[in-house]
């Protein structure tokens, strides 16, 4: 009885008592914080050597895609990719052998890069999107070589030949069918992420002599022709 009366007293005096008001505001803020925390979560990105990175991922059916578990996974992967930061993240990289990847090449990231580099790589902003069960078609034989890295090989980079232009058919997060023709850096991102879904890493395709730590790439090779890094030294 005392608790009920005291609770009613607190409610009546809430607006007049600044301490009670502050406590109430803190409780509201905490509730909102935990609601947001439950909506998204940063996932652990596994590193090379984890068996899941060498497995062929399982495709998803539409019913699975629309389920709460996959929808939550997509939100968490987006949060993890942006926090890393990266331009793509595949489900095997967070320990799940599923054919799901998220992709985004943000405009604010590109603003920090020299215009000459953007033009050379044919790199433009790519809005966030999800690719599920992607099927890739190579529309031409022409390949280009650039250095690329991977969140699952943190701190390293290598020159990797990739097709200049491709077509990818995939399902989005609503299970709807899409087809995209991509070129330049966007095509490279797609190829990199789709490789993950088939148990491949860029080190399987790289020019092995160009493999380097990112620190040493910045120190010795940044801005230099790739052929210089990949050439065999004279004895």
SEVOKOL-782979 format. One line per 5 residues: number of its first residue (from 1); their letters; for each residue x, y, z of N, C-alpha, C. Coordinates in Angstrom, 1 decimal, decimal comma. Example, Ala and Ser with C-alpha at 12.3 -4.5 7.8 and 13.67 -1.06 7.14 Angstrom:
1 = as = 13,2 -5,7 7,8 12,3 -4,5 7,8 13,2 -3,3 7,8 ~ 12,8 -2,2 7,1 13,7 -1,1 7,1 12,9 0,0 7,9 $
//
This chain:
1 = xxxxx = 0,8 -1,2 0,0 0,0 0,0 0,0 0,9 1,2 0,0 ~ 1,9 1,2 0,8 2,8 2,3 0,9 3,5 2,6 -0,4 ~ 3,9 1,5 -1,1 4,6 1,6 -2,4 3,7 2,3 -3,4 ~ 2,4 1,9 -3,4 1,4 2,4 -4,4 1,3 3,9 -4,2 ~ 1,1 4,3 -2,9 0,9 5,7 -2,5 2,1 6,5 -2,9 $
6 = xxxxx = 3,3 5,9 -2,6 4,6 6,6 -2,9 4,8 6,8 -4,4 ~ 4,4 5,7 -5,2 4,5 5,8 -6,6 3,6 6,9 -7,2 ~ 2,4 7,0 -6,6 1,5 8,0 -7,1 2,1 9,4 -6,7 ~ 2,7 9,5 -5,6 3,3 10,8 -5,1 4,4 11,2 -6,1 ~ 5,2 10,2 -6,5 6,3 10,6 -7,5 5,7 11,1 -8,8 $
11 = xxxxx = 4,7 10,4 -9,2 4,1 10,8 -10,5 3,6 12,3 -10,4 ~ 2,9 12,6 -9,3 2,4 13,9 -9,1 3,4 15,0 -9,0 ~ 4,6 14,6 -8,4 5,6 15,6 -8,2 6,7 15,6 -9,2 ~ 6,5 14,7 -10,2 7,6 14,5 -11,3 7,9 15,8 -11,9 ~ 7,0 16,6 -12,4 7,2 17,8 -13,1 7,8 18,9 -12,2 $
16 = xxxxx = 7,6 18,9 -10,9 8,1 19,9 -10,0 9,4 19,6 -9,5 ~ 9,8 18,3 -9,5 11,1 17,9 -8,9 12,1 17,7 -10,0 ~ 13,2 18,6 -10,1 14,2 18,4 -11,2 15,0 17,1 -11,1 ~ 15,2 16,6 -10,0 15,9 15,3 -9,8 15,1 14,2 -10,4 ~ 13,8 14,1 -10,1 13,0 13,1 -10,6 12,9 13,2 -12,1 $
21 = xxxxx = 12,8 14,4 -12,6 12,7 14,7 -14,0 13,9 14,2 -14,7 ~ 15,1 14,5 -14,1 16,4 14,1 -14,7 16,5 12,5 -14,8 ~ 16,1 11,9 -13,7 16,1 10,4 -13,6 15,2 9,8 -14,7 ~ 14,0 10,4 -14,9 13,1 9,9 -15,9 13,7 10,1 -17,3 ~ 14,4 11,2 -17,5 15,0 11,4 -18,9 16,1 10,5 -19,1 $
26 = xxxxx = 16,9 10,1 -18,1 17,9 9,2 -18,2 17,4 7,8 -18,5 ~ 16,3 7,4 -17,9 15,7 6,1 -18,1 15,2 6,0 -19,5 ~ 14,6 7,1 -20,0 14,1 7,1 -21,4 15,2 7,0 -22,4 ~ 16,3 7,7 -22,2 17,5 7,7 -23,0 18,1 6,3 -23,0 ~ 18,2 5,7 -21,9 18,7 4,3 -21,8 17,8 3,3 -22,5 $
31 = xxxxx = 16,5 3,5 -22,4 15,6 2,6 -23,2 15,8 2,7 -24,7 ~ 15,9 3,9 -25,1 16,1 4,2 -26,6 17,5 3,6 -27,0 ~ 18,5 3,7 -26,2 19,8 3,2 -26,5 19,8 1,7 -26,7 ~ 19,2 1,0 -25,8 19,1 -0,4 -25,9 18,2 -0,9 -27,0 ~ 17,2 -0,1 -27,4 16,4 -0,5 -28,5 17,3 -0,4 -29,8 $
36 = xxxxx = 18,1 0,6 -29,9 19,0 0,8 -31,1 20,0 -0,3 -31,1 ~ 20,5 -0,6 -29,9 21,6 -1,7 -29,8 21,0 -3,0 -30,3 ~ 19,8 -3,3 -30,0 19,2 -4,5 -30,4 18,9 -4,6 -31,9 ~ 18,8 -3,4 -32,5 18,5 -3,3 -34,0 19,7 -3,6 -34,8 ~ 20,9 -3,2 -34,4 22,1 -3,4 -35,1 23,2 -3,8 -34,2 $
41 = xxxxx = 24,2 -4,6 -34,7 25,3 -5,1 -33,9 26,5 -5,2 -34,8 ~ 27,6 -4,8 -34,4 28,8 -5,0 -35,1 29,3 -6,4 -35,0 ~ 29,6 -7,1 -36,1 29,9 -8,5 -36,1 31,5 -8,6 -36,2 ~ 32,0 -9,8 -35,7 33,4 -10,1 -35,8 33,7 -10,5 -37,3 ~ 34,7 -9,9 -37,8 35,2 -10,2 -39,2 36,3 -11,3 -39,0 $
46 = xxxxx = 36,0 -12,5 -39,6 37,0 -13,5 -39,5 38,2 -13,3 -40,4 ~ 39,3 -13,9 -40,1 40,5 -13,7 -40,9 40,9 -14,9 -41,6 ~ 41,8 -14,8 -42,7 42,2 -15,9 -43,5 42,7 -17,0 -42,6 ~ 42,3 -18,2 -43,0 42,7 -19,4 -42,2 41,4 -20,0 -41,6 ~ 40,4 -19,2 -41,4 39,1 -19,7 -41,0 38,5 -20,6 -42,1 $
51 = xxxxx = 38,1 -21,8 -41,7 37,5 -22,7 -42,8 36,3 -22,1 -43,5 ~ 35,5 -21,3 -42,9 34,3 -20,8 -43,6 34,7 -20,0 -44,8 ~ 35,9 -19,4 -44,8 36,3 -18,5 -45,9 36,6 -19,4 -47,2 ~ 36,8 -20,7 -47,0 37,1 -21,6 -48,1 36,0 -22,5 -48,5 ~ 34,8 -22,2 -48,0 33,6 -23,0 -48,3 32,8 -22,4 -49,4 $
56 = xxxxx = 32,1 -23,1 -50,2 31,1 -22,6 -51,1 29,8 -22,3 -50,2 ~ 29,4 -21,1 -50,2 28,3 -20,7 -49,4 27,0 -21,2 -49,9 ~ 26,0 -21,4 -49,0 24,7 -21,9 -49,3 23,8 -20,8 -49,9 ~ 23,1 -21,1 -51,0 22,1 -20,1 -51,5 20,9 -20,0 -50,6 ~ 20,1 -19,0 -50,6 19,0 -18,8 -49,8 17,7 -18,8 -50,6 $
61 = xxxxx = 16,6 -19,3 -50,0 15,3 -19,2 -50,7 14,6 -18,0 -50,2 ~ 13,6 -17,5 -50,9 12,9 -16,3 -50,7 12,3 -16,2 -49,3 ~ 11,8 -17,3 -48,8 11,2 -17,3 -47,5 12,3 -17,0 -46,4 ~ 13,5 -17,6 -46,6 14,6 -17,3 -45,7 15,0 -15,8 -45,7 ~ 15,1 -15,3 -46,9 15,5 -13,9 -47,1 14,6 -12,9 -46,3 $
66 = xxxxx = 13,3 -13,2 -46,4 12,3 -12,3 -45,8 12,2 -12,6 -44,2 ~ 12,8 -13,6 -43,7 12,7 -13,9 -42,3 13,5 -12,9 -41,5 ~ 13,2 -12,9 -40,2 13,8 -11,9 -39,3 15,3 -12,2 -39,1 ~ 15,7 -13,4 -39,2 17,1 -13,8 -39,0 18,0 -13,2 -40,1 ~ 17,6 -13,3 -41,3 18,4 -12,8 -42,4 18,3 -11,3 -42,5 $
71 = xxxxx = 17,1 -10,7 -42,2 17,0 -9,3 -42,2 17,9 -8,6 -41,1 ~ 17,9 -9,3 -40,0 18,8 -8,8 -38,9 20,3 -8,9 -39,4 ~ 20,6 -10,0 -40,0 22,0 -10,2 -40,5 22,4 -9,1 -41,4 ~ 21,5 -8,8 -42,4 21,8 -7,7 -43,3 22,1 -6,4 -42,6 ~ 21,2 -6,0 -41,7 21,5 -4,8 -40,9 22,8 -4,8 -40,2 $
76 = xxxxx = 23,1 -5,9 -39,6 24,4 -6,1 -38,8 25,6 -6,0 -39,8 ~ 25,5 -6,6 -41,0 26,6 -6,6 -41,9 26,8 -5,2 -42,4 ~ 25,7 -4,5 -42,7 25,8 -3,1 -43,1 26,6 -2,3 -42,1 ~ 26,2 -2,4 -40,8 26,8 -1,7 -39,7 28,3 -2,0 -39,6 ~ 28,6 -3,3 -39,7 30,0 -3,8 -39,6 30,8 -3,3 -40,8 $
81 = xxxxx = 30,3 -3,4 -42,0 31,0 -2,9 -43,2 31,4 -1,4 -43,0 ~ 30,4 -0,6 -42,7 30,6 0,8 -42,6 31,6 1,2 -41,4 ~ 31,5 0,4 -40,4 32,4 0,7 -39,2 33,8 0,3 -39,5 ~ 34,1 -0,7 -40,4 35,4 -1,3 -40,6 36,5 -0,2 -41,0 ~ 36,3 0,7 -42,0 35,3 0,7 -43,0 35,7 -0,1 -44,2 $
86 = xxxxx = 34,7 -0,5 -45,0 35,0 -1,2 -46,2 33,9 -0,9 -47,3 ~ 34,1 -1,4 -48,5 33,2 -1,2 -49,6 32,3 -2,4 -49,9 ~ 32,6 -3,5 -49,2 31,8 -4,7 -49,3 32,1 -5,7 -48,2 ~ 31,1 -6,5 -47,9 31,3 -7,5 -46,9 30,4 -8,7 -47,2 ~ 30,9 -9,9 -47,2 30,2 -11,1 -47,5 29,9 -11,9 -46,2 $
91 = xxxxx = 28,8 -12,6 -46,2 28,5 -13,4 -45,0 29,6 -14,3 -44,5 ~ 30,3 -15,0 -45,4 31,4 -15,9 -44,9 32,4 -15,1 -44,1 ~ 32,6 -13,8 -44,3 33,5 -13,0 -43,6 33,1 -12,7 -42,2 ~ 31,8 -13,0 -41,9 31,4 -12,9 -40,5 31,0 -14,3 -39,9 ~ 31,5 -15,3 -40,6 31,4 -16,6 -40,1 30,2 -17,4 -40,5 $
96 = xxxxx = 29,5 -16,9 -41,5 28,2 -17,6 -41,9 28,3 -18,0 -43,4 ~ 28,2 -19,2 -43,7 28,4 -19,7 -45,1 27,0 -19,6 -45,8 ~ 26,7 -18,3 -46,1 25,5 -18,0 -46,8 25,8 -17,1 -48,0 ~ 25,0 -17,2 -49,1 25,3 -16,4 -50,2 24,6 -15,0 -50,1 ~ 25,2 -14,2 -49,2 24,7 -12,8 -49,0 25,9 -11,9 -48,9 $
101 = xxxxx = 25,8 -10,8 -49,5 26,9 -9,8 -49,4 26,2 -8,4 -49,5 ~ 26,9 -7,4 -48,8 26,4 -6,0 -48,8 27,5 -5,2 -49,5 ~ 27,1 -4,2 -50,2 28,1 -3,4 -51,0 27,7 -1,9 -50,9 ~ 28,7 -1,1 -50,7 28,5 0,4 -50,7 29,9 1,1 -50,9 ~ 30,0 1,9 -51,9 31,2 2,8 -52,0 30,8 4,2 -51,8 $
106 = xxxxx = 31,0 4,7 -50,7 30,4 6,0 -50,2 31,0 7,2 -50,8 ~ 30,2 8,2 -51,2 30,7 9,4 -51,8 31,7 10,1 -50,9 ~ 31,5 10,2 -49,6 32,4 10,9 -48,7 33,8 10,2 -48,7 ~ 33,8 8,9 -48,9 35,2 8,3 -49,0 35,9 8,7 -50,2 ~ 35,2 8,8 -51,3 35,8 9,2 -52,6 36,3 10,6 -52,6 $
111 = xxxxx = 35,7 11,5 -51,8 36,2 12,9 -51,8 37,6 13,0 -51,3 ~ 38,1 12,0 -50,6 39,5 12,1 -50,1 40,5 11,6 -51,1 ~ 40,1 11,0 -52,2 41,0 10,4 -53,2 41,3 11,4 -54,3 ~ 42,5 11,4 -54,9 42,8 12,3 -56,0 42,0 12,0 -57,2 ~ 41,5 13,0 -57,9 40,7 12,8 -59,1 41,4 11,9 -60,1 $
116 = xxxxx = 42,7 12,0 -60,2 43,4 11,2 -61,2 43,2 9,7 -60,9 ~ 43,3 9,4 -59,6 43,1 8,0 -59,2 41,7 7,5 -59,4 ~ 40,7 8,3 -59,1 39,4 8,0 -59,4 39,1 7,7 -60,9 ~ 39,7 8,5 -61,7 39,5 8,4 -63,2 40,2 7,1 -63,7 ~ 41,4 6,9 -63,2 42,2 5,7 -63,6 41,5 4,4 -63,2 $
121 = xxxxx = 40,9 4,4 -62,0 40,2 3,2 -61,6 38,7 3,1 -62,0 ~ 38,3 4,2 -62,7 36,9 4,3 -63,1 36,0 4,0 -61,8 ~ 36,3 4,8 -60,8 35,6 4,6 -59,5 34,6 5,7 -59,3 ~ 33,4 5,3 -59,0 32,3 6,3 -58,7 31,5 5,8 -57,5 ~ 30,7 6,7 -56,9 29,9 6,2 -55,7 29,0 5,1 -56,1 $
126 = xxxxx = 28,8 4,2 -55,2 27,9 3,1 -55,3 27,0 3,1 -54,1 ~ 25,7 3,2 -54,3 24,8 3,3 -53,1 24,7 1,9 -52,5 ~ 24,3 1,9 -51,2 24,2 0,6 -50,4 23,2 -0,3 -51,1 ~ 23,6 -1,6 -51,3 22,6 -2,6 -51,7 23,1 -4,0 -51,3 ~ 22,2 -4,9 -51,4 22,4 -6,3 -51,0 22,4 -7,2 -52,2 $
131 = xxxxx = 23,3 -8,1 -52,3 23,2 -9,1 -53,3 23,1 -10,5 -52,7 ~ 22,2 -11,3 -53,1 21,9 -12,6 -52,6 21,9 -13,6 -53,8 ~ 22,5 -14,7 -53,6 22,6 -15,8 -54,7 23,1 -15,2 -56,0 ~ 24,1 -14,4 -56,0 24,5 -13,7 -57,3 25,1 -14,7 -58,3 ~ 24,8 -14,4 -59,6 25,3 -15,1 -60,7 26,1 -14,1 -61,6 $
136 = xxxxx = 27,3 -14,4 -61,9 28,2 -13,4 -62,6 28,4 -13,9 -64,0 ~ 28,4 -12,9 -64,9 28,6 -13,2 -66,4 29,7 -12,2 -66,8 ~ 30,8 -12,7 -67,4 31,9 -11,8 -67,9 31,5 -11,4 -69,3 ~ 31,3 -10,1 -69,5 30,8 -9,6 -70,8 32,0 -9,3 -71,8 ~ 33,2 -9,3 -71,3 34,4 -9,1 -72,2 35,6 -9,8 -71,5 $
141 = xxxxx = 36,6 -10,0 -72,4 37,8 -10,7 -71,9 38,8 -9,7 -71,3 ~ 38,6 -8,4 -71,5 39,6 -7,4 -71,0 39,7 -7,4 -69,5 ~ 40,9 -7,5 -69,0 41,2 -7,5 -67,6 42,1 -6,3 -67,2 ~ 41,9 -5,7 -66,0 42,7 -4,6 -65,5 43,3 -5,0 -64,2 ~ 44,4 -4,5 -63,9 45,1 -4,9 -62,6 45,2 -3,7 -61,7 $
146 = xxxxx = 44,8 -3,8 -60,5 44,9 -2,8 -59,4 45,2 -3,5 -58,1 ~ 45,8 -2,8 -57,2 45,9 -3,3 -55,8 44,5 -3,3 -55,2 ~ 44,3 -4,3 -54,4 43,1 -4,4 -53,6 43,4 -5,0 -52,3 ~ 42,5 -4,8 -51,3 42,7 -5,3 -50,0 41,4 -6,1 -49,6 ~ 41,4 -6,6 -48,4 40,3 -7,4 -47,9 40,2 -7,3 -46,4 $
151 = xxxxx = 39,0 -7,1 -45,9 38,8 -7,1 -44,4 39,2 -8,4 -43,7 ~ 39,2 -9,5 -44,5 39,6 -10,7 -43,9 41,1 -11,0 -44,1 ~ 41,8 -10,1 -44,7 43,3 -10,2 -44,7 43,8 -8,8 -44,3 ~ 43,4 -8,4 -43,1 43,6 -7,1 -42,6 45,1 -6,7 -42,6 ~ 45,4 -5,5 -43,2 46,7 -5,0 -43,2 47,6 -5,4 -44,4 $
156 = xxxxx = 47,0 -6,1 -45,4 47,7 -6,5 -46,5 47,0 -6,1 -47,8 ~ 47,8 -6,1 -48,9 47,2 -5,8 -50,2 48,1 -6,4 -51,3 ~ 47,5 -6,5 -52,5 48,2 -7,1 -53,6 47,5 -6,7 -54,9 ~ 48,3 -6,7 -56,0 47,7 -6,4 -57,3 47,0 -7,6 -57,9 ~ 45,7 -7,4 -58,3 44,8 -8,5 -58,7 44,2 -8,1 -60,0 $
161 = xxxxx = 44,3 -9,0 -61,0 43,6 -8,8 -62,3 42,2 -9,2 -62,2 ~ 41,3 -8,3 -62,7 39,9 -8,5 -62,6 39,3 -8,1 -64,0 ~ 38,1 -8,6 -64,3 37,4 -8,3 -65,5 37,0 -6,8 -65,4 ~ 37,1 -6,1 -66,5 36,7 -4,7 -66,5 35,2 -4,5 -66,5 ~ 34,5 -5,4 -67,1 33,0 -5,2 -67,1 32,4 -6,6 -66,9 $
166 = xxxxx = 31,3 -6,6 -66,1 30,6 -7,8 -65,8 29,1 -7,6 -65,8 ~ 28,3 -8,6 -65,8 26,9 -8,6 -65,5 26,6 -9,5 -64,3 ~ 25,8 -9,0 -63,4 25,5 -9,8 -62,2 23,9 -9,9 -62,0 ~ 23,4 -11,1 -61,9 22,0 -11,3 -61,6 21,9 -11,8 -60,2 ~ 21,0 -11,1 -59,4 21,0 -11,4 -58,0 19,6 -11,1 -57,4 $
171 = xxxxx = 19,4 -11,6 -56,2 18,2 -11,2 -55,4 18,5 -10,1 -54,4 ~ 17,6 -9,2 -54,2 17,8 -8,2 -53,2 17,3 -8,6 -51,8 ~ 17,3 -7,8 -50,8 16,9 -8,1 -49,5 15,4 -8,4 -49,4 ~ 14,6 -8,1 -50,4 13,2 -8,4 -50,5 12,9 -9,7 -51,3 ~ 14,0 -10,3 -51,8 13,8 -11,5 -52,6 13,5 -11,2 -54,0 $
176 = xxxxx = 13,6 -9,9 -54,4 13,3 -9,5 -55,8 14,5 -9,7 -56,7 ~ 14,2 -10,1 -58,0 15,3 -10,4 -58,9 15,8 -9,0 -59,5 ~ 17,1 -8,9 -59,7 17,8 -7,8 -60,3 18,9 -8,2 -61,2 ~ 19,2 -7,4 -62,2 20,4 -7,6 -63,0 21,1 -6,3 -63,2 ~ 22,4 -6,3 -63,0 23,2 -5,0 -63,1 24,4 -5,3 -64,0 $
181 = xxxxx = 24,7 -4,3 -64,8 25,9 -4,3 -65,6 26,9 -3,3 -65,0 ~ 28,0 -3,8 -64,6 29,0 -3,0 -63,8 30,3 -3,0 -64,5 ~ 31,0 -1,9 -64,3 32,3 -1,7 -64,9 33,2 -1,0 -63,9 ~ 34,5 -1,0 -64,2 35,5 -0,3 -63,4 35,6 -0,8 -62,0 ~ 35,7 0,1 -61,0 35,9 -0,3 -59,6 34,7 -1,0 -59,0 $
186 = xxxxx = 33,5 -0,7 -59,5 32,3 -1,3 -59,0 32,3 -2,8 -59,4 ~ 32,7 -3,1 -60,7 32,8 -4,4 -61,1 33,8 -5,2 -60,3 ~ 34,9 -4,5 -59,9 35,9 -5,2 -59,0 35,4 -5,5 -57,7 ~ 34,6 -4,6 -57,1 34,0 -4,9 -55,8 33,1 -6,1 -55,9 ~ 32,2 -6,1 -56,9 31,3 -7,3 -57,1 32,1 -8,6 -57,2 $
191 = xxxxx = 33,1 -8,6 -58,0 33,9 -9,8 -58,3 34,5 -10,3 -57,0 ~ 35,0 -9,3 -56,2 35,7 -9,7 -54,9 34,7 -10,3 -54,0 ~ 33,5 -9,7 -53,8 32,5 -10,2 -52,9 32,0 -11,6 -53,3 ~ 31,7 -11,7 -54,6 31,2 -13,0 -55,1 32,2 -14,1 -55,0 ~ 33,5 -13,7 -55,1 34,6 -14,7 -54,8 34,4 -15,3 -53,4 $
196 = xxxxx = 34,1 -14,4 -52,5 34,0 -14,9 -51,1 32,9 -15,9 -51,0 ~ 31,8 -15,7 -51,7 30,7 -16,7 -51,7 31,0 -18,0 -52,3 ~ 32,1 -18,1 -52,9 32,6 -19,4 -53,5 33,9 -19,9 -53,0 ~ 34,2 -19,4 -51,8 35,4 -19,9 -51,1 36,7 -19,4 -51,6 ~ 36,7 -18,3 -52,3 38,0 -17,7 -52,9 38,3 -16,4 -52,3 $
201 = xxxxx = 39,6 -16,2 -52,2 40,2 -14,9 -51,7 41,0 -14,3 -52,8 ~ 41,3 -13,0 -52,6 42,1 -12,3 -53,7 43,5 -12,9 -53,8 ~ 44,0 -13,5 -52,7 45,3 -14,1 -52,8 45,4 -15,2 -53,8 ~ 44,2 -15,8 -54,1 44,2 -16,9 -55,1 44,4 -16,3 -56,6 ~ 44,1 -15,0 -56,7 44,2 -14,4 -58,1 45,3 -13,4 -58,2 $
206 = xxxxx = 46,0 -13,1 -57,1 46,9 -12,0 -57,1 48,2 -12,3 -57,9 ~ 48,9 -11,2 -58,3 50,3 -11,4 -58,7 51,1 -11,5 -57,4 ~ 51,6 -12,7 -57,2 52,2 -13,0 -55,9 53,3 -12,1 -55,4 ~ 54,1 -11,6 -56,4 55,3 -10,7 -56,1 54,8 -9,3 -55,6 ~ 53,6 -9,0 -55,8 53,1 -7,7 -55,3 52,5 -7,7 -53,9 $
211 = xxxxx = 52,4 -8,9 -53,3 51,8 -9,0 -52,0 52,6 -8,2 -51,0 ~ 51,9 -7,4 -50,2 52,6 -6,5 -49,3 51,8 -6,0 -48,2 ~ 52,4 -5,6 -47,1 51,6 -5,0 -46,0 51,2 -3,6 -46,5 ~ 50,1 -3,2 -46,0 49,6 -1,8 -46,4 50,6 -0,8 -46,1 ~ 51,2 -0,9 -44,9 52,2 0,1 -44,5 53,4 0,2 -45,5 $
216 = xxxxx = 53,8 -1,0 -46,0 54,9 -1,0 -47,0 54,4 -0,6 -48,3 ~ 53,2 -0,8 -48,7 52,6 -0,3 -49,9 52,7 1,2 -49,9 ~ 52,2 1,8 -48,9 52,3 3,3 -48,8 53,7 3,8 -48,8 ~ 54,6 3,0 -48,2 56,0 3,5 -48,0 56,8 3,3 -49,3 ~ 56,6 2,2 -50,1 57,5 1,9 -51,2 56,8 1,9 -52,6 $
221 = xxxxx = 55,5 1,6 -52,6 54,9 1,3 -53,9 53,7 2,2 -54,3 ~ 53,2 3,0 -53,4 52,1 3,9 -53,7 52,5 4,9 -54,9 ~ 51,7 4,9 -55,9 51,9 5,8 -57,0 52,9 5,3 -58,1 ~ 53,5 4,1 -57,8 54,4 3,5 -58,8 53,7 2,5 -59,7 ~ 54,2 2,3 -60,9 53,6 1,3 -61,8 53,6 -0,1 -61,1 $
226 = xxxxx = 52,5 -0,8 -61,3 52,4 -2,2 -60,7 53,5 -3,1 -61,3 ~ 53,8 -2,9 -62,6 54,8 -3,7 -63,2 56,2 -3,6 -62,4 ~ 56,4 -2,5 -61,8 57,7 -2,3 -61,1 57,7 -3,2 -59,8 ~ 56,5 -3,3 -59,2 56,4 -4,2 -58,0 56,4 -5,6 -58,3 ~ 55,9 -6,0 -59,5 55,8 -7,4 -59,8 57,0 -7,9 -60,6 $
231 = xxxxx = 57,9 -7,1 -61,0 59,0 -7,5 -61,8 60,0 -8,4 -61,0 ~ 60,7 -9,3 -61,7 61,7 -10,1 -61,0 63,0 -9,4 -61,0 ~ 63,6 -9,2 -59,8 64,8 -8,5 -59,7 66,0 -9,2 -60,4 ~ 66,9 -8,4 -60,9 68,1 -9,0 -61,5 69,1 -9,4 -60,5 ~ 69,8 -10,5 -60,8 70,8 -11,0 -59,8 72,2 -10,6 -60,3 $
//
